[in-house]
Amino acid sequence: MAESQDDEQLAGRLAAVTALAIVLIVPPFLTQFDRTDRVLGVPVLWAYLYLVWAMVIVLVAVIGGRSR
Amino acid sequence: MLRTSVIVVVSVAYLGLLFAVAFYGDRRADTGRSIINNGTVYALSLAVYATSWTFYGSVGQAATEGVAFLPVYLGPTLMFALGWLVLRRIIRISRRHRITSLADFVSARYGKSAALGGLVTVIAVIGIVPYISLQLKAVSDTFEIIRRYPKSPSTPDLGHVPLMADTGLYAALLLAAFTILFGTRHLDTTERHEGMVVAIAFEAVVKLVAFLAVGVFVAFWMFGGLGDLFSQAAEINLTRLFTLRDQTSYGEWIWLNLLSMLAIVLLPRQWQMIFVENVDEKHLKRAMWLFPLYMLAITFFVLPIAAGGLLRFGNSVEADTIVLALPMAEGQQALALLVFIGGLSAATGMIIVETVALSTMVSNSLVMPLLLRGKSRLTHRDDLAGLVLGIRRVTIVLILLLGYAYFRLAGEGPALVSIGLVSFAAVAQFGPAILGGLFWKGGTRQGVMVGLLAGFTVWVYTLLLPNFAESGLLPQSLLHEGPWGIELLRPQRLFGLPRLDPMSNAMFWSMLLNIGGYVGVSLAGRPDAAVRAQAEQFVETPEGPGRQRRWQVRATVGELHTLLERFLGKDGAQRALGAYPGRRPDSLASKAAPELVHHAEAQLAGSVGAASARLAVDAVAGGEQVRSDEVMEMIGEASERVELVRRRLELLYDATGGVGTTLDVTRTAEELAQVAVPRFADYVTVDLAESVLGGDEPGFNGTSISTSGGSTRLRRVAFSGIRDDPPLFPVGELITRGPHSPEARSAESGQAVLVPRLSESPGWQTVDKRRASRVLQYGIHSLIAAPLRARGVLLGVVNFWRSEKPEPYEQDDLSLAAELAARAAVSLDNARRYTREHGMAVALQRRLLPRALPEQNAVEVASRYLPAQEGVGGDWFDVIPLPGARVALVMGDVVGHGLHAAATMGRLRTAVHNFSSLDLPPDELLGHLDELIIRLEQDAPGDRTAIAGATCLYAIYDSVTRNCAIAKAGHPAPALARPDGTVEFLDVPAGQPLGIGGLPFESTELQLPEGSRLVLFTDGLVERRDQDIDTGLRLLSETLAHPEHSPEETCEAVLDALLPELQSDDIALLVARTKVLGAGQIAEWEVESDPAAVRRVRAAVSERLTEWDLEDLVETTELILSELTTNAMRHGAGPINVRLIRDRTLICEVFDHSSTSPHLRYAATMDEGGRGLFLVAQVAERWGTRYTEDGKVIWAEQTVRDRAECSDDHAVLN
């Protein structure tokens, strides 16, 4: 029983991360960064997407790692 | 200079290394020290997703479309974040059901359908072959490029490689060998390939290292870091690569993300790696972030390399080859070779896993079911394992050759990316069936079939055909003008939807039809038992071991063993049986337990797929083996039975609450009829003995249910049904049934009687043959007749009919029907008893109340009495004419309801009548009444039903003097509505309720103007639970403020205004409009105490009577008056008054000031006096005495005859 509760919590948190990621990589957020400028020498959109991507990976790793 | 031979040697050496790694992995597995039992290896093996498309194609795409290459990798990241929710679920289900491929999963989910498995396999093969050919093309092309080093590669000459010199062919053959060696080494129940997984994980590292090396080289060697690279790119106007909006629509961006989310699960090689090769679901936790991280790493330098390539070459080099061309152009031999090996690695990894997965699908879901169909001799062959492996090996070779052929025919055209996406779109078609099947139980086999076929067809039309067209296999005009020139049907612009790029167009239409077909057809149909059972297992949380039992198996242990041996080989069979957790069977000849059979089937399912395993076990376990769908049917039936019992309990529960909400017999019968429809019966009829409706017990009054000879006579009281028009007896009909009818038998025996098939019941048909045949024609086929029996009394019979539900009633239904009838019967009996009691009380009260008010001229009255809905009460009223043109108005209320209240009321009313005949003033009358009640209570000490108290109001109105005397005992004050429209509640001393004793009552006297309305009522009129009494009184006084209303109209108006919806107390209302006797109807004289005065009065009286046309009464009146005045003079005290009133009667009154009471004496013959009153009594109709404050009145009434009568008399006399 305890296991399935933990499971549910884990699944719920990961689903929330997924939702967040989806929101970040589709318009309108995406449109905000869809520009030709560069930041620190690299294209804004490219940097933004990789940043979001890395953030999702870190979040999943942290959340997954914290549950036994 | 790179010699071709060097390249070949390095390539072959690399593949050899791969062989060695795989071999090592297998060896470790065999010795039980698995190296793939590790989350990192698992995550790396998933990197088979990154093929040569990633390695070369993504750079190519980035060079033209910039950032738009990313969705293919972002989508999987999203799906893996959802891994714990979706992927782990599939892992668990696959493990539990021994599912070894995508096709197997779909087939198992939808009732182990072989047809579905086959369809999925076909779609997968057709969808994936271009993808495989893409890998071969990449190997072949890059080999050609690197072979010509340092010559800069240019596209055109790549297409003209002779067949025998084409590396693609050799690569294909080599890979086939590898795959056969490590992918089909032996037939294993888990279908795992450890060596292959290790090799793939190794490859993943190789291609990552190679790609990162190029990336670093380009970014930091060729250019001064990323910043420098991008700023140079910006300078030559490559900023288009930095954005999306110039290259790609956001719609396409979203579609591609979605597509990749599906593809990461549904590509056969990914399915194989994620689910089949998974050793422990815990590994998923690491893969959830490690695999996305791998993809992030391998794609990190894609855009920089693309930008670098464009800066270095402009558009002179084909974009797809930039990765390889850059190190070559810079003269980095070793790096170029490393890149080639990396690309080769990506391609081979994909090809190996994909072919293994496809070959498993083809053999398990396509070929074996076909071979095993019809229980062919095949099942009795000894070495089936060899056959299965053979099929797989052949499949592997065929698929690779097919891929190569496609590459040779069509491979020259489109870029790598577009071919890959076409495959993605193909496998995405499995999405609705699989993801839907995980979370939705309603999907049916037909729904999946239709959805898949529709989606696949659209895919072929909108993606595959255009791909052919671009490769030159089909005319280009197909794309631009549509087939037969119909523009609406252009594959890439289907029906001309605006602003859809080709991929969005294809995905929109295929998903629309796929999901629409799946959901629509599923909803239209109903999953059969097999699909339902599987749905239950797939959708419910997949925890704990699966339970699936086959019933009625007749296989021996030996037979099962032989079967396993045929498929798995000797060792495999031994292992499979050894894994059985239950008790070991004693001997090979003993009967196999169902669990063992299931275990064997599950083991087999791992090797040959669920559908094939079932067919094989069925075939071998003997001819009379229960077919699989029948088994599912059985399981379904069992769960249906549980459901049935639950529903019955629910019905009984509802019946307890729903039947008997009122105390009305008919209503209760109707409730019984309604509660059972449609859950238990399609029609219900209730027949009751006639006497029950009146509240009597059947058998009472000779209205027995059973007549002599055993037939029954019942009246139909209630009907309920799913339709209103069955030809059953209508409600109200009196039905006589013969002794053999089910109803009569149930009445006779007291037991419910079951008639499963009405058509076979002659007893039922004899009741009414014509009607019976119409009922049968109507479709009513089955009946239960249950007796309605309560407290030992049979009240009637309830019939449950069935027509829509095809199955007849069974023995099980009988007890439910009997229980239902028994419960309803108690309610019916309660209602019957109440009806009887209520009827009696109402009858009693009606008898006790005045039926018609007596005629009198003093007031004009109207009255109402409304018994309470819950029973009779103790309210009463009366109008009593009093002598002297007066009238007494009575209103009373005995506390409480019911028979006792009514009976007490009757007694009090009689008492009031008696007291009024004594002509007592109101206060005295109430005093007597009070005493009476106290005495009555003393008679019955301790009787619970003794009078709890009563209130009363008594008023006397004198129509001559307009005087009204009122006294009350705890009763509500009457209202007086004067003719001028004013209304007041009379201020009469309240007095205590009757039966308490103590203080005397007081009368109030007042003068009423003519036409006043005196309104007497009981508290039921103005008091209610939901309303303040003042509100009631205010409403009443408002209603009375209409002087023009007659008493009758006043009653109507008052009840309209004040009658509550739910009347909880009874209501009595009496309205009296006062009249005044005209001056011409009264004559009055004062008589001195002198005998001469008597004579004078006699003369005056005679004169007045003549005036009144009452000559015939002159003599008697004179007699009466002279006797009474003489008496008054003799016994009483002066002065004496004489009064004549001409009303309905002629009233003579003599008033004197003494209060001695006159006595009627029978004078002795010789007495001189004492004859006066005797004479008066003889002559007058009535006579009497009443006392006033200062004396007494002796009165006598004579009837006034009509003029006509008088003249008749005269005629006779003359």
Interface residues (C-beta under 8 A of the other chain):
Chain A: S4 D7 L10 A11 L14 A15 V17 T18 A21 I22 I25 V26 P27 L30 T31 D34 R35 T36 R38 L40 G41 V42 P43 V44 L45 W46 L49 Y50 W53 A54 V56 I57 V58 V60 A61 G64 G65
Chain B: V67 L70 L74 T77 L78 F80 A81 L82 G83 W84 L85 G225 L226 G227 D228 F230 S231 A234 T239 L241 F242 T243 L244 R245 Y250 W253 I254 N257 K285 R286 M288 W289 P292 L293 L296 F300 L303 T541 E543
